[in-house]
């Protein structure tokens, strides 16, 4: 009986991460942010559960993203922290520009007067 051995080809793979014009890192060729994948993983979701939640990203790409996070945890956590601070600044700017106090009443008044 002849025994055949499988040949394993070891290659260097490219991590499927791309930075968009706004500075967000996207996974694969999708709009799904690295932030989203890492936060899901940190909350206990498996790669398969993340793919169920975000079907535009492949299982392989989610696994690569999680692996990237695990190998480069300090850098990724620093990136996530910068993104959180940036999001908070934008939220504060929006609140200061568009005062949410009384918004429901203003919209109801506009609707009643036919201006909406």
C-alpha positions as CSV (number, residue, x, y, z in Angstrom):
1,X,0.0,0.0,0.0
2,X,1.4,3.4,-1.0
3,X,1.2,6.2,1.5
4,X,1.0,9.7,0.1
5,X,2.0,12.7,2.1
6,X,0.2,16.0,1.7
7,X,2.3,18.9,0.8
8,X,1.7,22.0,2.9
9,X,2.7,25.2,1.3
10,X,3.6,27.9,3.8
11,X,2.9,31.3,2.4
12,X,2.8,34.9,3.7
13,X,-0.8,36.0,3.7
14,X,-1.9,39.6,3.5
15,X,-4.1,40.7,6.4
16,X,-7.4,41.9,4.8
17,X,-7.5,45.3,6.5
18,X,-7.7,48.6,4.7
19,X,-7.8,52.2,6.1
20,X,-10.5,54.3,4.5
21,X,-10.3,58.1,3.8
22,X,-11.7,58.9,7.3
23,X,-9.1,56.9,9.1
24,X,-11.3,53.9,9.9
25,X,-9.8,50.4,9.3
26,X,-12.2,48.2,7.3
27,X,-12.2,44.4,7.1
28,X,-11.9,42.8,3.7
29,X,-13.6,44.6,0.9
30,X,-16.5,45.6,3.1
31,X,-17.6,48.6,5.1
32,X,-17.4,46.6,8.3
33,X,-14.9,48.3,10.7
34,X,-12.2,46.5,12.6
35,X,-13.7,48.2,15.6
36,X,-16.9,46.2,15.1
37,X,-15.1,42.8,14.7
38,X,-12.9,43.4,17.8
39,X,-15.7,44.7,20.0
40,X,-17.9,41.6,19.1
41,X,-15.0,39.3,19.9
42,X,-14.3,41.1,23.2
43,X,-18.0,40.7,24.1
44,X,-17.6,37.0,23.6
45,X,-18.9,36.4,20.1
46,X,-17.3,33.7,18.0
47,X,-16.1,34.4,14.5
48,X,-19.1,32.5,13.2
49,X,-21.5,34.7,15.2
50,X,-19.8,37.8,14.0
51,X,-20.3,36.6,10.4
52,X,-24.0,35.9,11.1
53,X,-24.3,39.5,12.4
54,X,-22.3,41.0,9.4
55,X,-22.7,38.7,6.5
56,X,-20.9,41.0,4.1
57,X,-17.6,40.0,5.7
58,X,-16.2,36.4,5.2
59,X,-15.4,34.0,8.0
60,X,-11.7,34.0,6.9
61,X,-11.5,37.8,7.0
62,X,-13.1,37.8,10.5
63,X,-10.6,35.2,11.7
64,X,-7.7,37.2,10.2
65,X,-9.0,40.4,11.9
66,X,-9.3,38.6,15.3
67,X,-5.8,37.1,14.8
68,X,-4.4,40.6,14.0
69,X,-6.0,41.9,17.2
70,X,-4.5,39.1,19.3
71,X,-1.0,39.5,17.8
72,X,-1.1,43.3,18.0
73,X,-3.3,44.0,21.0
74,X,-1.6,47.1,22.3
75,X,-1.6,48.8,18.9
76,X,-5.2,47.8,18.1
77,X,-6.4,48.9,21.6
78,X,-4.7,52.3,21.1
79,X,-6.4,52.6,17.7
80,X,-9.8,51.7,19.3
81,X,-9.2,54.3,22.0
82,X,-8.5,57.0,19.5
83,X,-11.6,56.0,17.6
84,X,-13.7,56.2,20.8
85,X,-12.3,59.7,21.6
86,X,-13.0,60.8,18.1
87,X,-16.6,59.6,18.2
88,X,-17.1,61.3,21.5
89,X,-15.8,64.6,20.0
90,X,-18.1,64.3,17.0
91,X,-21.1,63.5,19.3
92,X,-20.3,66.6,21.5
93,X,-20.0,68.8,18.4
94,X,-23.4,67.5,17.1
95,X,-25.1,68.2,20.5
96,X,-23.7,71.7,20.6
97,X,-24.7,72.4,17.0
98,X,-28.1,70.7,17.2
99,X,-29.6,71.1,20.7
100,X,-31.7,68.0,21.2
101,X,-33.7,69.6,24.0
102,X,-37.3,69.9,23.0
103,X,-36.8,68.4,19.6
104,X,-39.9,66.3,19.8
105,X,-42.1,69.3,20.6
106,X,-40.5,71.3,17.8
107,X,-41.1,68.6,15.3
108,X,-44.7,68.1,16.4
109,X,-45.3,71.8,16.1
110,X,-43.9,71.9,12.6
111,X,-45.9,68.9,11.6
112,X,-49.1,70.5,12.9
113,X,-48.4,73.7,10.9
114,X,-47.7,71.8,7.7
115,X,-44.0,72.9,7.6
116,X,-42.6,69.3,7.9
